[in-house]
Amino acid sequence: MLYQVLSFPVFLNEIPFHYSSLPSRDLVFEISLKTPANSEWLREIQGAHRLVQTLLQGHLMGQYQLLDFLIWPEGLFVRLCLKETPSLGAFLGFLKERSIPSGESAKNYWDDELQWIKLVAPDNFAESSRSFLEKAEQVRGQVSRSFGFSPSLFFFYRDPRLNK
């Protein structure tokens, strides 16, 4: 085989391709975690309050940006953007570790598998927001019918900047 070596420079012009309009750190995740069927911990004000504190602590520490979350006796539905937290697994580990009493096993408080996980594309953010609000209304109705009104049974948070 003969190879020919070119003695003159060859210039290639590659057209840049934009894979995403947002940096990867601004992608939105929708996550739903369920409690085990026999678990009562989110029906008690202490458990629900501990979960709210955990979510807000990570948000205030800059690990992630909470867009909105919903807590009810059967679980958690949250939308967030990761910031300082390196991965979704790290967020879930932080959440499970900090939201339960010290020395307890997460298996008694959270199902091992996520009920729902979705990466929201920037083009679908409005639809995701609408879907989240519909889910919040549906869950509120279910909680009211099943348990009556109790302030410890339903926590809803929405970043006020999303309403603009």
N, C-alpha and C positions, 0 to 999 in steps of 0.2 A: 504494500500500500504506500502510496505517495501522499504526503501532506504538503500543501502549499501554504506558506506563511506569507501573510500580506505585510508589505513594508509601509503601507500608508494607514493612517488612522481611520477607523470606521466610527461614525457617530450615529447613535441610535436615539431616537426621541420617543420616550414612553409617555403615554397620556396618563396622568394621575387618575386613579379611581377612588372615589369616596365611598367607603363601606358603610359609614353611618354618619348621620348629621350630628349626633351627640357622642361625646367620649364615653367609653365603656363604663366609667364610674357613674354615669347619669342614667343608666338603664333602670327601669322600674321592675321590681319583682312583686308578684302577688303570691302570698303564702297563706295557707290555711292549715292549722294544726288542730287536732281533736284530742280531747281527754279520753282516757279509757272509759268504757261504758259504766263501770261501777264507781268511778271517781266522782267525788262531791266537792272537790277543793275549789272550783270556780263558782260554786253556789254560795260560798262563804265570803264575806267582805274581806277577810284577811288575805285569802288566796288571790282574789281578783285585784285587790290593792297592790299586792306584791308584784303581780304581773304588770300592772300599769306602771309601777315604779321602775321595773326592769326595762320596759320599753322606753320610757322617758329618760332613764339614766344613759342608755347607749346613745340615744339621740342627742342629749346635751353634751356628752363626751365627744361628739363628732364622729362616732363610728358609723352611723348611718343617718339618713334623713327620713323621718317618719312622714308619710303623706297622709295616711289615715289608718285607723285600726278599729276593730270591733271585737269586744270580749263578751262572751255569754257563757252560761254554765257548761256548754258542750265543747267550747274551744275558742280559738282565736283566728281572725282573718285580718291580715295586715298587708299594706302596700308600702314599699320603701325603696330607697336608693342607697346602695352601699357607698360609703365614703372611705373611712379609715379601716374598716373591717375588710380583710383581704378576700373573703369568700362568703358565699351563702352558708356554707357549712359552719364557718366560724360564728356567723350571726346566730344560727340555730343552736350551736353549743353554748354560746353566751346566754341566750334566752332560756334554754332549758336548765342550765346550771343556776342562774340567778333568780329564776322565778319560783323555785321550790325551796322549802325549808332546808337549812343546812343539815347535811348528813343523810338526807333522803335520796331515794333512787328516782331518777326521771321517769322510769317505767311506770311508777305508780301515779304519775301526774300527766304524762304526755304519751300518746300513741307513738310507736317507733316510726311509722311511716307518715309522711305528709299526706293530708287529705287532698291538697291542691297546691300546685306550684305552676307559675306561669311567668314568663319573661315578656313584658309588655313592650312592643315596638313603639318608637316615638309617634308614629302615625296613628296608633291605636290607643293613645293615652286618654282621649276624651271618652271613647267607648268603655275603657276600663273604669274610669271615674263613674260613669253612669251605671255600669254594672255593679260597682261597689255600693253605691247608694241604694240601688234596688235590693241588693243582698242585705244591707243593714235594715231596711224597712221590713223585709221578709222575716228576718231573725227577730226583730223587735215584736212583730205580731205573734210569732211562735212562742216567744218567752212570755208575753202577756197572757196568752191563752193557756199555756201550760202551768205557769207558776204564779200568775197575778203580778201586780206591780211590786217590785223591790229594787231599790237603787243598787244593790250589789249584784244584780243579775244581768245587767246590760250596760256596758261602757262603750261609748262611741267617741272617737277623736277624729277630727279632720283638720289638717293644716289650714289656717285661715287664708293663707296666700293662694290656695287652690280655688277659692270662691271668687277671685277677681277675674 
